[in-house]
């Protein structure tokens, strides 16, 4: 067993480096599956090879993924994504358009208020200028009297 154990340790070094042949790996597998008296530092390898053997026995058909029978769900997802993109883009556009509209309405209101103020000012100026006619007549009369 000692000679065999040394050979196994050498094969394990090669195995860890990935340099073993199929026959050498079979030797390792057979050693770990057939022997129950394994040194403690090699027990991890025994568990590994036993696990490999058990995995070969399992039926993996239950883990196979089937392709969807139709791509209807995928197409619906893409349609939904497209609709969401259009809605989001529309909301950004409408929001910016609404902001422009609000600014224009505010500018119209300011223009209207300014026009009203200027109209009042013009009215008062015209009213005052009509009073200036009397001053001009007074001035003409004064000049005639002084001469």
Secondary structure, 3 states (H helix, E strand, C coil): CHHHHHHHHHHHHHHHHCCCCHHHHHHHHHHHHHCCCCCHHHHHHHHHHHHHHHHHHCCHHHHCCCCCCCCHHHHHHHHHHHHHHHHHHHHHHHHHHHHHHHHHHHHHHHHHHHHHHHHHHHHHHHHHHHHHHHHHHHHHHHHHHHC
